[in-house]
Amino acid sequence: MLRYVIVLALLITAPAAAHHGWSSYDESKSLTVTGTLTQVNWTNPHGTAQMTWNKELWTIVLAPTQRMDARGLTQAMIAPGQRVILTGYARRDGTREMRIERITAGGKTVELR
């Protein structure tokens, strides 16, 4: 019985442990970049994308897909090859990753947070 309780506890906590907190991003320094998306993952707990900016590959952390849909940002608007303007925060540790607050795609600006 104890084995089942342990397995159940691990299954319940694994998704929470895998999701990172927002404190790893430097909210004191807003960053706005323009570029072309090279990869997009329309997934939960939040979408992600990749783009090259300043000759370096960056990971882009978006909002949950339901929020993006509700605010008018469609998957087609951010498909690979789409040029976008992103405003957000880079990671504090220097990892080339941004948490996005605002995106302009297809002539439309959408607040993600």
Secondary structure as a PSIPRED ss2 file (coil, helix, strand):
# PSIPRED VFORMAT (PSIPRED V4.0)

   1 M C   1.000  0.000  0.000
   2 L H   0.000  1.000  0.000
   3 R H   0.000  1.000  0.000
   4 Y H   0.000  1.000  0.000
   5 V H   0.000  1.000  0.000
   6 I H   0.000  1.000  0.000
   7 V H   0.000  1.000  0.000
   8 L H   0.000  1.000  0.000
   9 A H   0.000  1.000  0.000
  10 L H   0.000  1.000  0.000
  11 L H   0.000  1.000  0.000
  12 I H   0.000  1.000  0.000
  13 T H   0.000  1.000  0.000
  14 A H   0.000  1.000  0.000
  15 P H   0.000  1.000  0.000
  16 A H   0.000  1.000  0.000
  17 A H   0.000  1.000  0.000
  18 A H   0.000  1.000  0.000
  19 H C   1.000  0.000  0.000
  20 H C   1.000  0.000  0.000
  21 G C   1.000  0.000  0.000
  22 W H   0.000  1.000  0.000
  23 S H   0.000  1.000  0.000
  24 S H   0.000  1.000  0.000
  25 Y E   0.000  0.000  1.000
  26 D E   0.000  0.000  1.000
  27 E E   0.000  0.000  1.000
  28 S E   0.000  0.000  1.000
  29 K E   0.000  0.000  1.000
  30 S E   0.000  0.000  1.000
  31 L E   0.000  0.000  1.000
  32 T E   0.000  0.000  1.000
  33 V E   0.000  0.000  1.000
  34 T E   0.000  0.000  1.000
  35 G E   0.000  0.000  1.000
  36 T E   0.000  0.000  1.000
  37 L E   0.000  0.000  1.000
  38 T E   0.000  0.000  1.000
  39 Q E   0.000  0.000  1.000
  40 V E   0.000  0.000  1.000
  41 N E   0.000  0.000  1.000
  42 W C   1.000  0.000  0.000
  43 T C   1.000  0.000  0.000
  44 N C   1.000  0.000  0.000
  45 P C   1.000  0.000  0.000
  46 H C   1.000  0.000  0.000
  47 G C   1.000  0.000  0.000
  48 T E   0.000  0.000  1.000
  49 A E   0.000  0.000  1.000
  50 Q E   0.000  0.000  1.000
  51 M E   0.000  0.000  1.000
  52 T E   0.000  0.000  1.000
  53 W E   0.000  0.000  1.000
  54 N C   1.000  0.000  0.000
  55 K C   1.000  0.000  0.000
  56 E E   0.000  0.000  1.000
  57 L E   0.000  0.000  1.000
  58 W E   0.000  0.000  1.000
  59 T E   0.000  0.000  1.000
  60 I E   0.000  0.000  1.000
  61 V E   0.000  0.000  1.000
  62 L C   1.000  0.000  0.000
  63 A C   1.000  0.000  0.000
  64 P C   1.000  0.000  0.000
  65 T H   0.000  1.000  0.000
  66 Q H   0.000  1.000  0.000
  67 R H   0.000  1.000  0.000
  68 M H   0.000  1.000  0.000
  69 D H   0.000  1.000  0.000
  70 A H   0.000  1.000  0.000
  71 R C   1.000  0.000  0.000
  72 G C   1.000  0.000  0.000
  73 L C   1.000  0.000  0.000
  74 T C   1.000  0.000  0.000
  75 Q C   1.000  0.000  0.000
  76 A H   0.000  1.000  0.000
  77 M H   0.000  1.000  0.000
  78 I H   0.000  1.000  0.000
  79 A C   1.000  0.000  0.000
  80 P C   1.000  0.000  0.000
  81 G C   1.000  0.000  0.000
  82 Q C   1.000  0.000  0.000
  83 R E   0.000  0.000  1.000
  84 V E   0.000  0.000  1.000
  85 I E   0.000  0.000  1.000
  86 L E   0.000  0.000  1.000
  87 T E   0.000  0.000  1.000
  88 G E   0.000  0.000  1.000
  89 Y E   0.000  0.000  1.000
  90 A E   0.000  0.000  1.000
  91 R E   0.000  0.000  1.000
  92 R C   1.000  0.000  0.000
  93 D C   1.000  0.000  0.000
  94 G C   1.000  0.000  0.000
  95 T C   1.000  0.000  0.000
  96 R C   1.000  0.000  0.000
  97 E E   0.000  0.000  1.000
  98 M E   0.000  0.000  1.000
  99 R E   0.000  0.000  1.000
 100 I E   0.000  0.000  1.000
 101 E E   0.000  0.000  1.000
 102 R E   0.000  0.000  1.000
 103 I E   0.000  0.000  1.000
 104 T E   0.000  0.000  1.000
 105 A E   0.000  0.000  1.000
 106 G C   1.000  0.000  0.000
 107 G C   1.000  0.000  0.000
 108 K E   0.000  0.000  1.000
 109 T E   0.000  0.000  1.000
 110 V E   0.000  0.000  1.000
 111 E E   0.000  0.000  1.000
 112 L C   1.000  0.000  0.000
 113 R C   1.000  0.000  0.000
